[in-house]
Amino acid sequence: MPQGFDGVVAQWRQKVRLLKVEIYTLYLAYRDLRTPWYARLFAGLVVGYAFSPLDLIPDFIPILGLLDDLVLVPLGILLARRLIPPAVLADCRLRAEALATEPRPINWLAAGVIMAIWLAVIGLLLFLIIL
């Protein structure tokens, strides 16, 4: 393998690690009482989606399946970080560094919500086809 490829892989691994730390930071900020309610709500949605075993757009759909992971989650993180007070964010980021080495939790509630959305869409399509 060329030396350049190893460098690219190392950069991607570092970015994935930073993304994982940011998700754990939002999780901790969501649970912190110093975080305003609206920021807690949005951070909870982002974290729930990131930890969900199901995606809104399944990964097997070409291009679009990966777009939610590559676009929606990072955009959600950016917006949530703007809503959380800087002191809370800094404190949570320090604690998140230790959590980032642990296995990723699975959010079954978010998976259930995503499954309900898909079932509703399928039900609506079937209803429209039968009519």
N, C-alpha and C positions, 0 to 999 in steps of 0.2 A: 504494500500500500504506500502511496506517496505520503511524504511528510505533511503536506498541506491538508490531506484528508484527516489525519489524526488531530491536527489543530482545530479543524472545523467541528469534529466530534467532541473534542474537549470543550469548545465554546458552547455547544448545544447542551452538554451535560451541566455546565455551570449555569446556563440560563434556566434550565429545568429545575435545578436546585434552588435558584433564587425565586422562581415562581412558586415552588413548594413552600418556601419560607414565607412568602407573601400571603399565601392562602392560610397558613397557620397563624400568621399575624392577624389576619381578618377574623379568624375564628376566635382568637383570644380577645380581640377588640369587641367582637359581638357579645361576648360574655362579661365584658368590663362595664360596670355601672356608670363609669365616667363618660361613656360613649352615648351621645344623644340617641333617642329612640329611633329616629328616621335612619340614622347611620347604622344602628344595630340591625334594623329590619333589612336594609339593603345588603349589609355585610353577610347576614344570615342567608339571604337568597344566593349570593355569590358562592359562599362556602358550601351550602347545600348542593348547589349545582355542580361545583367542582368535585365534591366527594361522592356524588351520585354514581352508581354503577351504570346508569343509563344516560344517554345523551338525548337532547331535544331533537337533534338531527343525527340519526345513527351513523356510525363510522363507515359502514359498508357502502353508503351512498358516495360515489366518487366526488371528490373535491369538497362538496358541501358538508360531508360528514366530518371532515377535519377542521372546517372553518369555525365551528363553534368552539373547539378546543383552542384554536390558534387566534381567534378574534374575540369571541364573546367573553371568555374567562379573563383574559388580560384587560379588556375594556372595563369589565365589571370591577376588577381589582383597582384599576386607576380611578374610577369614579368613587368607589368605596373609600379609598385612601384620602380623597379630597373631603369627604364628609366627616371623617374621624379626626378629633383634635390631635395635633402633632405630638403632644406629650404622651397621650395614650398610645398612639401609634409607635412611638419610639420604645416605650416600655414593653409593649406587646411584641415588637420585633425582636427584642433581646431574648424574651422567653421563647419565641418561636424558633430561634436558632437551635435550641436544644430539642424541640419537638420534631424538627424536620428530618432527623435521623431515624425516627420511629416509622413503622409501617403505616400506610395511609388508611384512615378509617373509612368505612362505607356508610353512606347516608341512605338508608332504605326509605325514609319519608320522602326525600326528594325524588327517589326512583319511583315511588308510588304516584307522586304528582305528575311526573313525566309520562308514566304509563297511562294515567287517567286522561291526559291531554291527547295521547295517541289514540286511545280507545274512543274518545269523543270525536276526533277527526274521522276515524274509520266509520263510526256509527253515523255521522252526518253524511259521509259519502255514500254509504249503503242506503240511507234514507232517500237521498237525492236520486240515486240510481233506480230505486224501486218505484218512486213516484213517477 
